[in-house]
Every structure is written in structure tokens, then in C-alpha cells.
Amino acid sequence: MSKVEEYFKNIFGVEFSQVKPFFSDLSKADVKNVVPQGRVINVYVVVRANNELLIRHEGGEDISLASIGNDKYPIILYDKFQSVYRRKELELLRSDYNHHKAEINKIRGKDDDWFCALRPTVATKKEEERIGGQCGECPDCVTFGFAVRKEGRYNVKSRIEGDLFIATTSERKSVVIRTFNAVDDVTKTTLIGGEGDQTGRTGALFRLSLVKEGTVFVGKIAMKDIGLSDFLLKIAVLTTISKIGGNITDFGNIKVYIPAIMFSTHEISSSYDLFLKVKEKEEVDTIISDINAQLDKVKKGVLVTSNDFSDKIKSVLFDANGHIVHDVIEEAWKEAKVFKDSIESAIREK
């Protein structure tokens, strides 16, 4: 049993051999790796607001709402969650790279310093604003996807997809409106205008709609055709997400729970299905218990459940200094290299 297989067993309590068919074999390059093979890991997620959240999406509203039945419920688009997810993974990958540069560079087959970031570039002339700074070779890029530059030959689609995260309680219970004073960025006071300016020496008031502390969201993430080490890396990162939304200096603290994972040939259930089972419930323990009971009824494949796998994941996959154990990250880099080589091989054959 390899170290990563042992990590898996220690976390989930089942032998890796039971779920091996639902993982990609990325031990060597194979053109079959670049097309879907019906290997889906359904990760069910519960998110609790630990203080008020400022969740903005496109449009003028402070909070996006889904109309379900006769009520409206706050939602978090998966794109917003994924942006936090990816940046947190890159943060932890960089931390590991700083301590194991020679080993990672050997896997890369390069001597230059690796660097990767989700960095918006400024729009110029008629070109649209786009994301730059992605390396196209690390476990983050290769699994979450990336767009190559003009000279590139292909783009990589994300193999991790997600549903809406839906609040279990309606807008009436889960949204509060707050009034604030605008603070001048220079003086850090609510006085707007200089000492000699007797006009406009008062701060402006503004209002925000915020998700209440204690509000619980339910969601699902589907990881498709990924390797074991990359999976362990991704769930380790998932447990470290602690902020989301706008103005995270003041708002945005969250706690992520992972109550269940189902290994199957296709996606099972959805955020909406889970929401219907826990609608208007507020206690995390009750919500998790009901979700696990519902998943047991619709199980196809191998289902593992817990009150929350997060604590076990942290105890097994993180060292005493808070770094993800290097064995997992090193193997995830190797899997990313093999997957990229598989793409290159498929292109050459074509």
C-alpha cells in the first residue's frame, strides 16, 4: 500500500481498492486520459457563515436570490466559490514549492522558478480583459483548467464542476440590511473634505444587504477523472477555505464541512435535491444527518459519510506547521505532468 493510499484509508475508513475504478490511472501518459471515462467523485459540501457575508455577483443587487416555491433563498454561485478554492490551492502549492524546489523542478523538467497566479490583465485597445499568469502545468491549472496564450494549441477544461450553494433558510430569516458610514481612504475618518473645506465635511451613509451569521448553505462539487493524489490535495485545500465574498476584511468568514463523498460513474443528486430535504432547517448537525440519510437512499457506487470529514482530513494530510504533507503534493505534480503529457500525445497522434 502506497503512502497516499494509506492516507485515503485513514481518512475514509475504506480500502482504496474499493474505489480504484473511479480514479484515473495517471502513472503513465495515455491518450485515454484526456477523454471522460465515467469516473466521478461527488463531494457534498455544507458551508456555514461564521459572520455576515457580502455575496455579490453580476448585477446591482448585494445578494443573489433563487426563487423556490413562494420564497427566495440566498445563493452562492459556484464560480465565486471556485475562485477562492483555486487561489487557496495555489497559495499552498507555492508554500510547498518554497521548501521542495529541486524536487518539483525535476518533475517539471525545468530549472526556472515555477510561478502561477490567477491574475486579471488590463484590457487594452480592443482586446478583452482576461486572466493571465497561469502556468498551465501545475496541479491547479491542469485540473481546474486554463486557457493558453495565442501561441498555444489547446485549452484545458476544468475537471471539477460545481452546483449552486443554496441557503437552507429563506431571505426573511437569512438576510439583514446594515447601514454604514463611508470612511475616507486617506484620513480613515468619516469626514470627507479638507480642513479648509466647510462643505461636505460629513461622511456618506450607505446600506448593504448581508447574509446573516449562522446561515447554512448546501452544495455539491463533482471531481471527474482525477488521480488519487490530486483528489487528496483538492479535499485538503477545501478544508482550509475560510473566507468568501466581498470586503473580507470585515465580512466573509465561513466554515466548510464535508459530510459525504460518493464515488460513482456519474453525478448523483444535486444541491437542489439536498436543499429540498433540509429546507428551513438551521442546525448544521441536523442538516448533515438528513443529507447523509438522503444520499444513502440514492446511492450508486461507493458512499462514505461522516458528521464531517474535515477534522480527519486536517489531522492526516497536514503536518504540525500547517503545510499539506509533501508526499501528496509531489504525487499530484506527477499526475499533472502525466495528464499534460497525455494531452500532448493525443495532439501529436491527431
N, C-alpha and C positions, 0 to 999 in steps of 0.2 A: 504494500500500500504506500503510495507516494505521500509526501507531506501535505499537499493540497487536498488529496482525498481524505486524509486523516482530519484535516480542518473541517471538511464538509461533514464528516460523520459526527464529529464532536459538537457541531452546531445544531444539526437537524436530526440526529439520532437514527439515521438510516445509512446503510452501506451505499457507497457511490455506485456500485454495480446495479442497484435497483433503478437508478435514474440515468445511467450512462447513455441509453439510446436518445435521450432528449438534449444531449450536448454535442457540439461539433467536435470532431477529432481534428485538432489543429497541430498534430505532431509533425506533419509534413505538408508541403504545398500540394493542393489537389483542386482542379477546376470545379469539382462538385461543391466545394466550399462556398463558392460565390453565388450559388442559387439556393433558394429556400428548400429545405429538406423536411419540413414538418416537425421542427424541434422548437417548442415554445415553452418558456418558463414564465408562468403567470405569477407576478408578485403583487399581493394585495396590501395596500398601504392605508393607514389611518393617520391623519395629521391633526394635532390639537394646537389651537392658538394659545400660546403662553403669555402673550399680552395682546394689545389691539393690533390689528393688521390693516395696512393700507394696500389693498389689492387692486391695482389699476390695470386695465387692458386698453385696447384701441377704443377711441371714442371719448366722450366728455364725462362719462359717469365715473365716480370714485370706485364703485363696486359693480362687477358684472353679476347679473342675476339670471337664474334659469326659472322659467315659469313651469311649474309642475303641479298639475291639478289646479286648485284655487289659490295657491300660494306661490311666492317667489323665494328662491334659495340662493345664497351666495355661492359662487363657483370660482375655482382657480383653474385657468387653462393650463393644460399640461406643458405647453411651450414655456410658460413662466416658471413652472417647477423645474423643467429640464435645464433652463439656463443656469439656475442655481446649482443643480446637480452636476452639470459639466464643469463649471468653474471650481466647485469644491474638489472634484476629482483631479483637475489639473493642478490645483494647489498641493494636493497630497502627492501627486506624481513628481512635482518639482522638488518637494521636500525629500523624497526618496532619492531622486537623481543627484541631489547635492551630496549625499553620503555614499552613493554607489555609481559614480560617473563612469568609471572604467568598465564596469560590468555591463551597464546599459549601452554604452557606446560600442562594445563588442557585439552585442545583439543587433544594434542598428547597422553595424558595418561602417561606421563613420567616426571621425576623430573630432569633428567640430562640436561645439556645445549645443546640446538639444535645447530648444525653446519652443513653447506652444502657448497660444493665448487666444481667447475669443475677443478680438479687438475690432470694433467698428471703425472703418476708414471713412474719411471725409469725402462727401460727394464732390466731384469736380466736373465742370462743364456739363456734358450730357450724360455722364456715367452715373449710375445709381449708387447709392450708398450700399456698401457690402461689408461682410465680416472678413477681416484679414487676420494674419498672424497664426493660422493653423498650420501645423507641421505636416499633417497627412500621414503620419507613421506611428504615432503613439497609441496606447490602448484607448484613449479618449476619442481621438479622431476616427480611428478605424472602426469602432463600434457605434459611436453616436453619429458618424458621418461627417463628410467635409466636401467642399466644392474646390476644385483645383483652379489654379490661375489659368490665364489664357493659353499658355503653352502646354497645359495638361491634356491628357487624353480621356479622362473619365472622372466622374463624381462618385462618391460613395454614400449610399443611402443609410440612414440610421437603422440599426437592427434592434433598437429599443424604442418602443412606441407606448404611448400612454393615453388614458381616458381623462375626461374632466374630473376634477376633485370637487365633490358636491357636499355642501354643508348639510348636516343631518337636521338642523333646525331652521325654521323659516326666517325670512328677513325681520319679521316682527320681534323675534327673540334674539337674533344673532347680529343685528346691525345697530350701531349707536352713532349719533351725529354729535361731533365736538366742535366747539368754537375756539379759535386760537388767535393770538396776536402775531402779526408778521414781525420778524426780527431782522434788523438791518445786518447784512453780512459783514460789514466793516466794523461798526461800533458794538455789535452784539447787544443792542438795546432795541426797544420798540419805538424810539424816537427817529423819525425819518426826516432828514434835512440837517443842514449845518447849524452851528451856534448862532450865526447872524441871520439865519432864515427863520422868520417867525411864522411862515406859512407851512403847513404840512408837517408840524412837529408832533404829530400823533401817529402811532402805528396803525396799520390797516388790520381789520379783523377778517378772518376767513373761516370757512366751515369745511369739515371733512366727514365723509361717511366712512366709518371704520368697522371692521369685523370685531365683535366683542371677544375679550379674553375668555377662554374656555370653550369656544366654538369648535366643533369637531367636523372634519371633512373625511370622506371616504373616497378612495380611488384605486386604480389598478395600473400596473406597468407590465408590459409584455416584452420579455427579452427573447430574441429569436436567433437561433443558430449561432450561439456563442459558446466559447470554451469554458471549462470549469474554472480556471484561474481568473479569467475575465469576469465571470459571474461572481466569484468571491470578492473580487475588487469592487465591483459595482454595488453589491449589497453592503460592503463595509463603508463605502462612501455615503450610501443612502442613510446610514445611521448617524452621520456627522452633520447632516443638514439642519441648521438651527435658525436660519433667517430666510425670510421671503418677503417680497413686495417692495413698496416704495418707502423712502425715508427710514431705513432700518436703524439709523441712529436712535430714533425714538420708538419705532414700531417694529413689528415683524418677527418676534420670537416665536418659534414653533418647536414642537416635539414630534418626531416621526416614529410611528410604531409599525412593525412588520409582523402581523399576526398569522399570516398564512402564505404558503407558496405551493403552486400546483404545477407539476411537470407533465406536459401533455403534447399532443401532436397539433393542437390548435388553441386559440384563445378560448378560455372558459369564463363565463359570466362577464360582468361589466360594472363600472362604477354605479350606473343607474340601477342595475339589479340589486346591488348591495344596498344602495340608498333606500330602495323600497322596503327592505327588510328592517332598516334601523331608523326610518323616518321619525322625526320628532324625539328621538332618544338622545340623551345628553351625556351619560356616563360612559367613559371610554371602555371600562371593563365589560359593561353590558353590550355595547356596540360590537366589541371584538368577539364576545361569546356568540352573539347572533350571526355575525359574519361567518365564523367558523362552522356553525351548525348548518347554515345555508350552503356553504361550499361542499360540505360532506354529502349533501343531497345531490349535487350536480357533478360530483367528482368524475373525471375521466382522466386516467393516468395515475400519478402518484401525488398525494396531497400530504403536506406536513403542516401542522398547526401548533400554535402556542399562544399564551397570553401576549407575548411579544418576544420575537427572536432578537431584538436589538441588543439587549444586555449580553446575551450569549455571543453574538457576533463581535461585540466590542472586546469581550474577555478573550476570545480565541484569535481574532485577526489583528489586534493592536498590541504593540509592545508597551512597556512601562512608561515610555516617553510620549505615547500617543501617536506613534507612527504605525501605519499598516505594515505588517510583517513583510520583510523584503522578499521572502520566498514567493509570496502570492504576486507581488508586483513584477518580479523578474520573469515569472512564468507568463504573466499577462502580456508583457512586452514580447516574449517569444511567440505567443499566439497571434498578436497583432502583426508581427513580421511575416508569419506563415500565411495569414489571411491576405495581406497585401501582395505577397509573392504569388498567391493563388489567383488574384485578380490579374496580375501582370502575365501570368502563364495563360490565362483564358484569353487575354487580348492578343497575345502572340499567336495562339492557335487559330484565332479567328482571322 
